[in-house]
């Protein structure tokens, strides 16, 4: 679910304004999951804009404070969730770790970088949710290390049924700053895309909902 409507609209406006979102209804992108998509969202671009970076950090902090019990630890998901997670942890004066996509093949072969302790309550920070697979792998890694994951925050979600189902099954509450529906409507209203593009983007979402 989105944190709140006002923040969602502003986040969408920021992402479109700095062209973190690429909309290409005719020349499709390929996601890491293999899905062919007319939209690609690169939230790492926000790090280059201090005011937007701060806006995201502050609203992550607000969402965590309002929606979850006080965590003991903040964890970022590699790679997109690492910088924002570190900023959030700094703001909340909490320890920070990050979760790799796979174990290192050398040294200590860590999957989680940083120190975790059994029983710590953790909020996970992610930049984007598509199918939810990689995000929930990070959740499982933390749980297997003895942590209690109380929720996740992310900048953006495509609101795909498969991700909604996976988060529900995992028992991991998800709060995002904005989502697919709000973003494409904002893109249309600000002439970022035209009516034909909007139709393609809606049809794409419908096709993944079947």
VMD Tcl script that draws the C-alpha trace (Angstrom):
set ca {
  {0.00 0.00 0.00}
  {1.12 3.57 -0.57}
  {2.17 5.69 2.38}
  {-0.28 8.50 1.55}
  {-1.79 10.05 -1.57}
  {-0.07 13.45 -1.31}
  {3.38 11.88 -0.96}
  {2.55 9.44 -3.77}
  {1.68 12.21 -6.22}
  {4.77 14.24 -5.31}
  {7.03 11.20 -5.60}
  {5.60 10.40 -9.04}
  {6.12 14.03 -10.08}
  {9.74 13.92 -8.94}
  {10.48 10.63 -10.72}
  {9.02 11.92 -13.96}
  {10.69 15.31 -13.59}
  {14.20 13.85 -13.37}
  {13.38 11.18 -15.96}
  {14.03 8.33 -13.57}
  {11.09 6.68 -15.28}
  {11.48 5.65 -18.90}
  {8.22 5.06 -20.74}
  {8.62 3.36 -24.11}
  {5.35 1.71 -25.17}
  {6.78 0.63 -28.54}
  {10.41 -0.24 -27.77}
  {10.12 -2.59 -24.80}
  {12.55 -2.94 -21.90}
  {13.53 -6.31 -20.43}
  {13.33 -6.53 -16.64}
  {15.65 -8.75 -14.60}
  {12.72 -11.18 -14.27}
  {12.59 -11.50 -18.08}
  {9.31 -9.59 -18.41}
  {9.10 -7.39 -21.50}
  {7.83 -4.02 -20.35}
  {6.98 -0.58 -21.78}
  {8.21 1.03 -18.57}
  {11.51 1.06 -16.71}
  {12.01 2.82 -13.39}
  {15.55 3.64 -12.25}
  {15.16 5.13 -8.79}
  {18.92 5.35 -8.30}
  {18.77 8.56 -10.34}
  {17.12 10.22 -7.31}
  {20.44 10.06 -5.46}
  {21.84 12.73 -7.79}
  {19.23 15.26 -6.65}
  {19.69 16.28 -2.99}
  {16.18 17.71 -2.48}
  {14.51 14.60 -3.91}
  {16.88 12.27 -2.08}
  {16.01 14.04 1.17}
  {12.27 13.93 0.40}
  {12.45 10.17 -0.08}
  {14.52 9.68 3.07}
  {12.18 11.78 5.20}
  {9.07 10.02 3.98}
  {10.65 6.62 4.49}
  {11.38 7.69 8.06}
  {7.82 8.97 8.51}
  {6.35 5.76 7.10}
  {8.51 3.57 9.33}
  {7.68 5.65 12.39}
  {3.94 5.68 11.71}
  {3.33 2.22 10.25}
  {5.74 -0.09 12.11}
  {6.84 -0.66 15.66}
  {10.25 0.77 16.41}
  {12.91 -1.31 14.61}
  {16.30 -2.23 16.00}
  {17.95 -2.35 12.61}
  {17.55 -1.04 9.04}
  {18.53 -3.31 6.15}
  {19.03 -2.26 2.53}
  {18.60 -4.58 -0.43}
  {21.52 -4.54 -2.89}
  {22.00 -2.48 -4.80}
  {19.20 0.08 -5.04}
  {18.17 -0.10 -1.39}
  {21.64 0.40 0.04}
  {22.07 4.20 -0.18}
  {18.55 5.11 0.91}
  {18.67 2.48 3.64}
  {21.89 3.98 4.99}
  {20.35 7.47 4.95}
  {17.28 6.22 6.80}
  {19.37 4.41 9.40}
  {21.40 7.58 9.96}
  {18.24 9.65 10.40}
  {16.82 7.14 12.91}
  {20.20 6.61 14.65}
  {19.95 2.88 14.02}
  {22.45 0.24 12.88}
  {22.51 -0.59 9.18}
  {23.26 -3.70 7.14}
  {22.72 -4.65 3.55}
  {21.77 -7.91 1.90}
  {23.57 -9.10 -1.20}
  {21.81 -10.81 -4.09}
  {24.14 -13.79 -3.54}
  {26.98 -14.75 -1.23}
  {30.44 -13.43 -1.97}
  {32.63 -16.06 -3.62}
  {35.66 -15.03 -1.59}
  {36.66 -13.86 1.89}
  {33.94 -14.48 4.46}
  {31.36 -15.35 1.76}
  {28.85 -13.07 3.45}
  {25.29 -12.71 2.23}
  {24.52 -10.00 4.81}
  {27.11 -7.26 5.19}
  {27.19 -5.76 8.66}
  {26.31 -7.17 12.05}
  {22.93 -8.70 12.86}
  {21.85 -10.19 16.16}
  {19.24 -12.81 16.90}
  {15.83 -11.32 17.67}
  {16.48 -7.89 16.16}
  {13.40 -6.25 14.62}
  {14.24 -5.12 11.10}
  {12.68 -2.83 8.49}
  {13.97 -3.50 4.99}
  {14.53 -0.65 2.51}
  {14.14 -1.30 -1.22}
  {14.05 1.01 -4.21}
  {11.56 -0.83 -6.41}
  {9.18 -3.79 -6.31}
  {8.36 -5.68 -9.50}
  {7.64 -9.39 -8.96}
  {8.87 -9.17 -5.36}
  {11.15 -12.19 -5.73}
  {14.54 -10.59 -5.02}
  {13.14 -8.35 -2.28}
  {11.67 -11.30 -0.42}
  {14.88 -13.29 -0.83}
  {16.52 -10.55 1.24}
  {13.75 -10.89 3.82}
  {14.34 -14.64 4.05}
  {18.10 -14.15 4.42}
  {17.52 -11.84 7.38}
  {15.02 -14.25 8.94}
  {17.45 -17.15 8.55}
  {19.99 -15.02 10.44}
  {17.58 -14.79 13.35}
  {16.09 -11.37 12.63}
  {12.40 -10.50 12.83}
  {11.43 -8.61 9.68}
  {8.55 -6.31 10.61}
  {8.09 -4.72 7.19}
  {9.54 -3.21 4.07}
  {9.48 0.27 2.53}
  {10.13 1.00 -1.15}
  {10.01 4.02 -3.43}
  {7.89 2.42 -6.15}
  {5.86 -0.70 -6.89}
  {4.33 -1.96 -10.12}
  {1.53 -3.47 -8.00}
  {1.76 -6.76 -9.86}
  {-0.62 -9.42 -8.51}
  {2.30 -11.86 -8.16}
  {4.16 -9.46 -5.87}
  {1.06 -8.68 -3.80}
  {0.49 -12.41 -3.35}
  {4.11 -13.09 -2.45}
  {4.29 -10.36 0.19}
  {1.02 -11.54 1.70}
  {2.24 -15.14 1.78}
  {5.51 -14.04 3.36}
  {3.65 -12.03 6.02}
  {5.75 -8.96 5.19}
  {3.85 -5.63 5.18}
  {4.94 -3.37 2.31}
  {4.66 0.43 2.27}
  {5.62 2.33 -0.89}
  {5.88 6.03 -1.65}
  {4.14 5.70 -5.02}
  {2.90 3.05 -7.46}
  {2.29 2.22 -11.10}
  {-1.27 3.49 -11.39}
  {-0.54 6.86 -9.85}
  {2.64 7.29 -11.86}
  {1.15 6.62 -15.31}
  {-1.85 8.86 -14.58}
  {0.53 11.62 -13.52}
  {2.60 11.03 -16.65}
  {-0.47 11.48 -18.83}
  {-1.72 14.59 -17.02}
  {1.68 16.28 -17.34}
  {2.04 15.35 -21.04}
  {4.93 13.00 -20.34}
  {3.00 10.46 -22.42}
  {0.02 10.73 -24.78}
  {-3.35 8.97 -24.70}
  {-2.18 6.11 -26.90}
  {0.81 5.52 -24.62}
  {-1.47 5.51 -21.58}
  {-3.63 2.85 -23.22}
  {-0.59 0.65 -23.90}
  {0.62 1.03 -20.31}
  {-2.80 0.10 -18.92}
  {-3.03 -2.91 -21.22}
  {0.44 -4.03 -20.12}
  {-0.64 -4.00 -16.49}
  {-3.87 -5.85 -17.33}
  {-1.91 -8.51 -19.20}
  {0.21 -9.22 -16.11}
  {-2.88 -9.40 -13.92}
  {-4.39 -12.37 -15.74}
}
mol new
graphics top color blue
foreach p $ca { graphics top sphere $p radius 0.5 }
foreach p [lrange $ca 0 end-1] q [lrange $ca 1 end] { graphics top cylinder $p $q radius 0.2 }
display resetview
